[in-house]
Amino acid sequence: VIVEEAKQGIDFLDVSMSLVTKVYVPFTKPGDKLSYVDTRSNHPPAVFKAVPKGVAQRIATNSSSRKAFEEAKGPFVKALREAHYAEDDLKEAWDYSSVLNRTTGPNSTHASGL
């Protein structure tokens, strides 16, 4: 018989959930390097426009609050900058209120407390 200490939280896929506080935040494994398609590659412009918004939406969906979103976005924005995404596109994509509008709707389960 193996006895383990009670877990306070769990990391599942790309979300870390606290069982005590019921807060959830984006999760990446320690040492993982985030990378996104470089804007200097041969992809249609629509791809480059969609990537920052898609990443921001995923981070917002995986964040239980605005505070969690703001605390988690740094490494993702850094990786997008390293892939040469325009600052204007990043600013537009990572504005919390516009992200929230994309993640909330009639079928949304986002628990942001509008």
C-alpha positions as CSV (number, residue, x, y, z in Angstrom):
1,V,0.0,0.0,0.0
2,I,1.3,3.4,-1.0
3,V,0.1,6.4,1.0
4,E,0.3,9.8,-0.8
5,E,-0.2,13.3,0.5
6,A,-3.5,14.8,-0.4
7,K,-3.3,16.7,-3.6
8,Q,-4.1,20.5,-3.5
9,G,-4.4,20.8,-7.3
10,I,-4.0,19.0,-10.6
11,D,-2.4,19.8,-13.9
12,F,-4.4,18.4,-16.8
13,L,-3.4,19.0,-20.4
14,D,-2.8,22.8,-20.5
15,V,-4.7,23.8,-17.4
16,S,-3.6,23.8,-13.8
17,M,-6.6,23.6,-11.3
18,S,-6.5,24.3,-7.6
19,L,-8.9,22.0,-5.8
20,V,-8.8,24.3,-2.7
21,T,-9.4,27.7,-4.2
22,K,-11.2,26.5,-7.4
23,V,-8.9,28.8,-9.5
24,Y,-7.6,27.5,-12.8
25,V,-4.8,28.9,-14.9
26,P,-2.9,28.0,-18.1
27,F,-0.3,25.3,-17.5
28,T,2.9,24.5,-19.4
29,K,5.4,21.8,-18.4
30,P,8.6,23.2,-16.9
31,G,11.2,23.6,-19.5
32,D,8.8,23.6,-22.4
33,K,9.5,26.2,-25.1
34,L,6.6,27.9,-26.7
35,S,6.8,28.5,-30.4
36,Y,4.4,29.7,-33.1
37,V,4.5,29.8,-36.9
38,D,6.9,32.6,-37.8
39,T,5.5,35.5,-39.8
40,R,8.4,35.3,-42.2
41,S,7.2,31.9,-43.3
42,N,5.2,31.2,-46.4
43,H,1.6,31.2,-45.0
44,P,-1.5,33.2,-46.0
45,P,-1.9,36.5,-44.1
46,A,-5.1,35.2,-42.5
47,V,-3.1,32.6,-40.6
48,F,-0.8,35.3,-39.1
49,K,-3.9,37.4,-38.1
50,A,-5.6,34.4,-36.5
51,V,-2.7,33.0,-34.4
52,P,-2.4,35.7,-31.7
53,K,-6.2,35.9,-31.3
54,G,-6.4,32.1,-31.0
55,V,-3.7,31.9,-28.5
56,A,-5.2,34.7,-26.4
57,Q,-8.6,33.1,-26.5
58,R,-7.2,29.8,-25.3
59,I,-5.4,31.5,-22.4
60,A,-8.5,33.4,-21.5
61,T,-10.6,30.2,-21.6
62,N,-8.1,28.5,-19.4
63,S,-8.0,31.3,-16.9
64,S,-10.6,31.6,-14.1
65,S,-10.3,35.4,-13.9
66,R,-8.8,38.5,-15.5
67,K,-6.0,38.4,-12.9
68,A,-5.1,34.8,-13.9
69,F,-5.2,35.8,-17.6
70,E,-2.9,38.8,-17.0
71,E,-0.4,36.8,-14.9
72,A,-0.3,34.0,-17.5
73,K,0.0,35.8,-20.8
74,G,3.6,36.9,-20.5
75,P,5.4,33.8,-21.9
76,F,2.8,33.5,-24.7
77,V,3.2,37.1,-25.8
78,K,7.0,36.7,-25.7
79,A,6.8,33.6,-27.9
80,L,4.6,35.5,-30.4
81,R,7.1,38.4,-30.4
82,E,9.9,35.9,-31.1
83,A,7.9,34.7,-34.1
84,H,7.8,38.3,-35.3
85,Y,4.1,39.1,-34.9
86,A,3.4,42.9,-35.1
87,E,2.9,44.7,-31.9
88,D,-0.4,46.2,-33.1
89,D,-1.8,42.6,-33.7
90,L,-0.6,41.5,-30.3
91,K,-2.1,44.5,-28.6
92,E,-5.4,44.0,-30.3
93,A,-5.4,40.2,-29.7
94,W,-4.4,40.4,-26.0
95,D,-6.9,43.1,-24.9
96,Y,-8.8,41.2,-22.2
97,S,-12.2,42.7,-22.9
98,S,-12.0,41.8,-26.6
99,V,-10.7,38.4,-25.7
100,L,-13.6,38.0,-23.3
101,N,-16.1,38.9,-26.0
102,R,-14.6,36.1,-28.2
103,T,-14.8,33.6,-25.4
104,T,-18.2,34.4,-24.1
105,G,-21.4,33.8,-26.0
106,P,-24.6,31.8,-25.7
107,N,-22.7,28.5,-25.5
108,S,-19.7,29.6,-23.5
109,T,-18.7,28.0,-20.2
110,H,-16.2,30.7,-19.3
111,A,-16.4,31.5,-15.6
112,S,-15.2,35.1,-15.7
113,G,-18.1,36.6,-13.8
114,L,-19.1,39.0,-16.5
